[in-house]
């Protein structure tokens, strides 16, 4: 009796254990059926290839205003922050000694001019009397005196010109068009000719230069792609500028010149562009970001949300094969376009790229492709049947 009851309990325990194990075992993949995945069809297309690089604004023109003569500052003639035209007066210096020097030069010129006719008349008389009342030596002496008188006039004229010029330099003007900064001197300060410290700075902001810094290795790669025919360059470089607040600058830039040297510290090459800056939003020293359109490349656009970036830098994505299997592909990317990778190798025309339902995928897993679309914001939607 006891043995029979024990045997029955053992059979019951084994039955319950088997039932529990069966309940905890997930249904097979075949029982679940193929997983539905959203796919888009890959098409080879011309893609605008661009490169995003950092940049820094540089003044188109900037002049440090320094005096060309010395003296006491008697007046500041401009308003800081005002637009100045070339030749606009900015500072006035004490002119007393320069007015005196100009009057002295004028007097010296008058004396030289008065002596010149006397010397010429003496020369004429000596020549007329040569052989009768004067000797050849007398004539030569008169010729030398006349030449000296002419030289005295020229020297006095030059001295007067210098004196007048130095007097004009007592009014310090702006040599360029631009915006004037605050003065670095006050009325009553003594300044000297050619001093190291500037009286003020004038900066021209429209147009403005932006120096962009491209890694030299990337430039070599782009040159190789052009040489192989993979990248078709545009006739002119198109560049779009993004300000520090994320806004896009209204006008595009034009290439001025690339640098012919590479920085030994950063390994970058400096490329200068010029931008219109009528509202003066871009200021010298400002850090910016530029997107330079290099040309056109035939490639596939692979949404970034569908890819995985490996530790070694390789990109991979899942493709639905013709027989309904998931296959992981690795490919090469040549930069980005909006929210997609520019892929030139690893995909073929008509491949169905899986962009939705990626969780749990593995090579060879059965999948049921469902055509979908993806918008610029990365939102996936099913394709509506016609």
Secondary structure as the mmCIF struct_conf table of DSSP 4:
data_model
#
loop_
_struct_conf.conf_type_id
_struct_conf.id
_struct_conf.beg_label_comp_id
_struct_conf.beg_label_asym_id
_struct_conf.beg_label_seq_id
_struct_conf.end_label_comp_id
_struct_conf.end_label_asym_id
_struct_conf.end_label_seq_id
HELX_RH_AL_P HELX_RH_AL_P1 UNK A 2 UNK A 24
BEND BEND1 UNK A 25 UNK A 25
HELX_LH_PP_P HELX_LH_PP_P1 UNK A 26 UNK A 28
HELX_RH_AL_P HELX_RH_AL_P2 UNK A 29 UNK A 32
HELX_LH_PP_P HELX_LH_PP_P2 UNK A 34 UNK A 34
STRN STRN1 UNK A 35 UNK A 41
STRN STRN2 UNK A 45 UNK A 65
BEND BEND2 UNK A 68 UNK A 69
STRN STRN3 UNK A 71 UNK A 76
BEND BEND3 UNK A 78 UNK A 78
TURN_TY1_P TURN_TY1_P1 UNK A 80 UNK A 81
STRN STRN4 UNK A 83 UNK A 84
TURN_TY1_P TURN_TY1_P2 UNK A 86 UNK A 87
STRN STRN5 UNK A 89 UNK A 93
HELX_RH_AL_P HELX_RH_AL_P3 UNK A 96 UNK A 128
TURN_TY1_P TURN_TY1_P3 UNK A 129 UNK A 129
STRN STRN6 UNK A 130 UNK A 130
TURN_TY1_P TURN_TY1_P4 UNK A 131 UNK A 133
STRN STRN7 UNK A 134 UNK A 134
HELX_RH_AL_P HELX_RH_AL_P4 UNK A 136 UNK A 168
TURN_TY1_P TURN_TY1_P5 UNK A 169 UNK A 170
STRN STRN8 UNK A 171 UNK A 173
BEND BEND4 UNK A 175 UNK A 177
STRN STRN9 UNK A 178 UNK A 180
BEND BEND5 UNK A 184 UNK A 185
TURN_TY1_P TURN_TY1_P6 UNK A 187 UNK A 188
STRN STRN10 UNK A 190 UNK A 191
TURN_TY1_P TURN_TY1_P7 UNK A 193 UNK A 194
BEND BEND6 UNK A 196 UNK A 197
BEND BEND7 UNK A 199 UNK A 199
STRN STRN11 UNK A 200 UNK A 215
HELX_RH_AL_P HELX_RH_AL_P5 UNK A 216 UNK A 228
TURN_TY1_P TURN_TY1_P8 UNK A 229 UNK A 229
BEND BEND8 UNK A 230 UNK A 230
STRN STRN12 UNK A 231 UNK A 242
TURN_TY1_P TURN_TY1_P9 UNK A 244 UNK A 245
BEND BEND9 UNK A 246 UNK A 246
HELX_LH_PP_P HELX_LH_PP_P3 UNK A 247 UNK A 247
STRN STRN13 UNK A 248 UNK A 248
HELX_LH_PP_P HELX_LH_PP_P4 UNK A 249 UNK A 249
BEND BEND10 UNK A 250 UNK A 251
STRN STRN14 UNK A 253 UNK A 262
TURN_TY1_P TURN_TY1_P10 UNK A 264 UNK A 266
STRN STRN15 UNK A 268 UNK A 275
TURN_TY1_P TURN_TY1_P11 UNK A 278 UNK A 279
BEND BEND11 UNK A 282 UNK A 282
TURN_TY1_P TURN_TY1_P12 UNK A 284 UNK A 285
STRN STRN16 UNK A 287 UNK A 303
HELX_RH_3T_P HELX_RH_3T_P1 UNK A 304 UNK A 306
STRN STRN17 UNK A 307 UNK A 309
TURN_TY1_P TURN_TY1_P13 UNK A 311 UNK A 312
BEND BEND12 UNK A 313 UNK A 313
STRN STRN18 UNK A 315 UNK A 320
TURN_TY1_P TURN_TY1_P14 UNK A 322 UNK A 323
BEND BEND13 UNK A 324 UNK A 324
STRN STRN19 UNK A 325 UNK A 325
STRN STRN20 UNK A 326 UNK A 337
TURN_TY1_P TURN_TY1_P15 UNK A 338 UNK A 339
STRN STRN21 UNK A 340 UNK A 345
BEND BEND14 UNK A 346 UNK A 346
TURN_TY1_P TURN_TY1_P16 UNK A 349 UNK A 350
STRN STRN22 UNK A 352 UNK A 356
TURN_TY1_P TURN_TY1_P17 UNK A 359 UNK A 360
TURN_TY1_P TURN_TY1_P18 UNK A 363 UNK A 364
STRN STRN23 UNK A 366 UNK A 366
STRN STRN24 UNK A 367 UNK A 374
TURN_TY1_P TURN_TY1_P19 UNK A 376 UNK A 377
STRN STRN25 UNK A 380 UNK A 382
HELX_LH_PP_P HELX_LH_PP_P5 UNK A 383 UNK A 385
#
